[in-house]
Amino acid sequence: MASFKGLLLFSGVDRSGIAAGIFSTLSPFSVKIIDLEQILIGGRTIFAVLIELDPAHAEIIETELKVAAADLDLDFAAQFTDQIDTTAEFATAKVIIVGENFKPALLFEIAEAITSFGANIDRMVRIATAPVLAIEFIISFNHLELDKLRKALTLVGTANNAAISLIERSAASGSRKLVIFDVDSTLIQEEVIDLLAARANVAVEVSAITTAAMRGEIDFTSSLTKRVSLLAGLSADDLITVRSEIHLSIGAGNLINFLQAQGHTMAAVSGGFVDVIEPLMSEIGIANYHANKLEIIDGKLTGKILGAIVDSKVKSDTLVKFADQFKIPMADTVAIGDGANDIAMLQSAGVGIAFNAKPKLKEIADIVLDMPNLDAVIYLLGLSNLDVTSN
């Protein structure tokens, strides 16, 4: 359906009263505001308004706006034309880029990838400045294979030290999500078993096994059994000491608080030990968690684990169990991890995020986040367009 529209562009030094002056000038006329946007960059404002109007009024409206722009010390341009409204034929999605800084080459490669898949960039806006920089692109497309573009953008981000996500607008809506974290080197900065090994004076032996297991070079279950056997003789008091040596990853507390305030459900699953992480889970308000249980007899670790070991399959099964328990569709689940033991969980989740991860996990992740700020996830999931990351 065709309609007569006017695109009005104003630019100049930002000052109070610009919007009021523009809308005051338009008020006497029978126009409909279709779209508008104001951007402030380096102390200068760019203000754009798209209106629908009677063609007979175009000349007088342009004349009046020129006068108003001069009074406001703004540059002004207008374009009036008949337009056919085709927006209903296209779907939209968000491309979100998070990093410490962006070079033109990065933005060129992103724009080139979007264009090569037949999509169009409708809007670009900065949504965060510190401690991460985040930019959001709104793209429109018709019959686009999002998974292929998502993979292409992930590769662009990895090559340019930036995290990039592609999400359909509907997926970024208010639907309740389940976000499940791996614990060691993801939710917390440390590997708990390495802290325990240091107290047992077997750090070198355990570290070598841990590294190989996280790279997927050694079966996790057998490697964990071997590592725990080296801890035999540690006291229960050593577990208490190790708890005091744990630190949340940067931004983790802010991320959890933000997501919980928005009504999302938090969970954690760990190949580590519930004996150590349980107090932390209580402190940060995560009630849904699953981890290995150390056998303790007469106040000493026996070097054994009670029950089934939390391996890759158990992590994935735990995600599915929590999603079912809270009646959250798998498409609305998010898994965040760093090692090969998290592969199945990230593949099962609606969105899998590799956080400062090993190469094998990056290969299958939907989002690769290679920076220390875990609260960048807020933007990468499209859950906020406000600067809400921690300072």
N, C-alpha and C positions, 0 to 999 in steps of 0.2 A: 504494500500500500504506500503510495507516494504522499509526501507532505513537504511543506516549505519550512526549511530550518535555517537558523543563523548561528554561525560559530563566532563567538566574541572572545577576543584575546587581549588581555591587559598585562603589562609588565612594567616594573619600575622599582624604586627603592621602597621597601616595606614601611608602612605607616599605619596608624590607627585610622579606621573609618573608610577603608577602601571598599570592602564589601557593602557597607551601608550606602555609600555613594552610588555604587553601580546599581544596586537593587532599587534605590529610591528613584533613579532615572527610568528604570524599566517599569516601575509600579503603575503609571497611568495607562500603560498599553495592555492590550489583550494578548498576552504571550504565555506560553507554558514552558517552564524550566524542565528540560529533558535530562541534562547532565551538567555537572559542574565540578571543578577541582581547583584548589589553590595550593601552590607549592612555594615554600620559602627556602631559598638557597643562597647562602652567603650574604644575608641581609637584603636580598632582593626577592620580590614576589612575582610569581607568574600565576595569573588568574584566568581561567577559561570557563566559559558558560555556553552551553548549547541550548538554544531556545527553538520552540515551534511558534510560528507567527503567521499573520495574514500578510501575503506578499505586498499588499498595498501600503503596509506600515514600515517596510524595510528601510526606505530612504530617510524617513523622519526619525526612526529609532537610531539609525547609524549617526545621523547629525547630532542628536541629543547626547549620544554616548561619547562622541568626539569632544563635546564641550565638557562633559563630566570628567573624562580622562584628563583633559588639559588642567582642569581645576585640581585634580588629584595628583598632577605631575606624573602621569602614566603614559607610556606608549600604548597605542590602541590599533587593532586591525579587526576587520569583520569580513566574513564570507557568507553570502546568502545563496541558497541553492535548493532545488527540489531534490529530495532524497527518497529512495525506496528503502523501507525498513526491512532488513534481512536478518536482524540479530537473532530471531527465533530459530534460524536454521543452524546456528552454531552452538556448540557446547563450550564451556570455559573451564580453565584449570589454573592453579597457581604454581609458579616456579619460584622457589625461595632459595636464595643464596646466602650462606653464612660464612664469614671469615674474619680475619684480622684487618685486611685491607684488600681492595680490588684493583687490579691493573686493567687497562683497556683491553689487553689481549684476552683476559678471562671473559669479560662481557661480550667481546666479539665472538668468541667460540660458543658461548651460550646462545646468543642471538642467531648465529649461523646454524646451530643444531635445531633450534626451534623452527627456523624458516625452512630448513631442508626437509622437515617432516610435514610441511604444509600448514603450519600453525602461524598465527599472527600475534605479535605483542600489542596488547591494547593499552597497557598501563604499566608504569614502573614507579616504585616509591620506596624510599628508605623506611624501614620499620624498627630499626634498633641501631644504637651507636656504641654502647659500651656494656659489658666488656667485649662484646662481639659486634661486628657490623653486619647488618642483615638488610637485604633488598628483596622486594617482592615484585615479580612480574605477573600480571594477569594476561593469560593467553587465550585466544579463541581458536577453535578448530572444528573441522567437519570430517568425520570418519578417520580420526587419528588413532594409530596404535600407540597408546600411552606407554605401554611397557617398553617398547623399543626406544622411544624418546627418553624415558626415565633412565634406561641403561646408558644411553649416549651421554646424558647430562651427568650421571654419576662418574663416568670416566673423565669428563671434562673437569669436574670438581677435584677428583683425585690427582689429576695432573697439575692442578693449579693451587693446591693447598686450600681448597674451599669445600664446604659441604653444600650439596645441592639436593633439594627434594622437589618432586613433582606430584601434586595431589589434585584430584578432582575437587571442584568447589564443594560438592555435596559431602565429601569425606572430611572436609575441614569445618563442617557445621557443628552444631551443638550436640551431636550424638555422643553418648557416654562411652568412654574408652577404658580398656584395661591396659595398663602399662606395667610390664614386668621387667625387672632388672636382674641381670647377673650381678653378683656381689663383688668378688675379688677383682681388683683392677678395673671395675666399672662403677658400681655404686660407691665403693671405697677405693682409696689409692693403693692400698697394700694387697699382697697375697698372704692371707692369714697363715697358711701352712709354712711359708718362709719365715714368718715371725716366730712361730713355734719351733721351727728347726734351729733358729739362732739360739733359742734358750736351751735346746737340747744338744748344742754344739755339733749339729750335723747339717749346717747351712749349705755347704758346698755340695754335698751329696744330693740333698733334696732339691736345691735350685736347678741342678742339671736335669733332674727328672721332670720338674715342673715345666721348664722351658720346652723340653721335647714334647711333653704332653699337650701344652697349649698350641704348639705348632701342628699338632695332629700326627706326629711321628711315632707316638707310642699310644697304645690302647689306654684310654683314660682310667678305666676301672682297675686294671692291673697296676698301672703306674701309681694311682692313689693308694692302693693297698700297700705297695712297697714303700711309699713315702711315709705313710702313717705308722708302719711298723718301725721306722727309725725313731719315732717319737716316744716309744715305750719308756716308761719311767718318769716322764714329766708329771708334775703334781697338778692337782686341780687349781692350786693357787697360781700356777703359771698361766692358766687360761685367763684368770682375772687380770693379771699383769698385761697380757697381750691385748685384751680389750681396750686398755688405755692407750695403746699404740696405734689404734685404728683412726684414720681420718677420712671423712666423706670426700668424695671427688669434688673439685671446684664446681659450684653451681648446683650440686645435687640437692641440697636442702631447699634452695629456691625453686627448683623444678618441681620437687615433690609438693611443696606448699602451694604452688600455683595450680598444679593439676588437681590436687585435692579440693582446693577452694572452688574449682570449676565443676566439681562433682565427679571427677574421674576416679577410677579404682586403681590403687597401687598394689604391687606384689613383687616378691623377690624369690629367686631360686638360686641355690648355690651348690657348687661342688665342694665348698668349704664346710664349716662346722657350726651347727646350731648352738653348740655350747659357747661359742665366741660371739656370734652375731645377734643372738636373741635380745640382749639388752639394747643394742643399737636399733633393732627393728622397733622396739617399744619406744625408744627415744624419738625416732623420726616419724612415728605414726604409721608404720606399715604392719598391718595385722595379718596379712596373708603372705606366708613365706614357707619355704621348704629347703632343708639342708641336711647334710650328713650328721649322724650322732656318734660321738666318740665313746668308746667303752672305757669306763672309769671304775676301778675296783680298789677299795681301801685308799681312796684319795689319789690314786696314780693311774695314768694312762696305760692301758695294756698294749697299745699298738694295733688295736683292732677297731673296726667300725661296726656299729650295731645296725642291722637291717640292710635293705637294698641300697647300694651306692647310687648317689645322684649323678648319673652320667648324662650323655647327650640326649638319649631317648627319654629319660625321666624328666629332664628339663622341659622338653617339648610336651610331654604328657601333663606336666604340672601346669603349663600355660593353658592347655585345652581344658583341664579340670577347673581351673579358676574361671575361665571364660564361661563354662557351663554353669558353674555355681552361681555366678552373678548375672547370668542370662545376657551376656554381651556377645554379639556375633563375632566370629573370628576376624571378619574384615575390619572390625573396630579394635583389634588388639595390636599392641606395639611391644616388641621385644628389643632390649638393648643389651649387648654383650661385647666381649672383646676376644674370645678365643675359639679354637676349633670345636670345643665342647658345646658351644652355643649355636652351631650351624643349624641343627634340626629345629631348634626353638625359633630362630630368626626366619627359617623357611616356612614354619607353620603360622607365624604371625601375619596379620594384615600388613604391617610395616615392620621390617627388620632393620635395626640401626647398629652398625659396627662402630664402636667407640674406641678410638686409638687402638685398633684391633690388629690381630695377626693377619697376614696376607690371605690365608684360606677363608677367613670370615668375610673379608672385604669383597672377595669374588662373588659372594652370593647375596650381599646386603642390598637393600633398597636405598639406603642412605649411608654414606661413609663420613663419619665425623672425626677428623684427625686434628683435634684441638682440645685443650683441657677443660673447656667450659661446657659442662653437661646441660646447663640451662638453655643452651642454644637449641635444644630439642623443642622447646616451646614454639619457636618460629618454624623449625623444619617440619613440624606436624601441622602447621597452618592454624594453630590454636589461638594465636594472638597477632594483631598488627600494631601492638603498642610496645613501647620500649620498657619491658618489664624484667629484663635480665638483671642479675645481681651486679653490684658495683664493687 
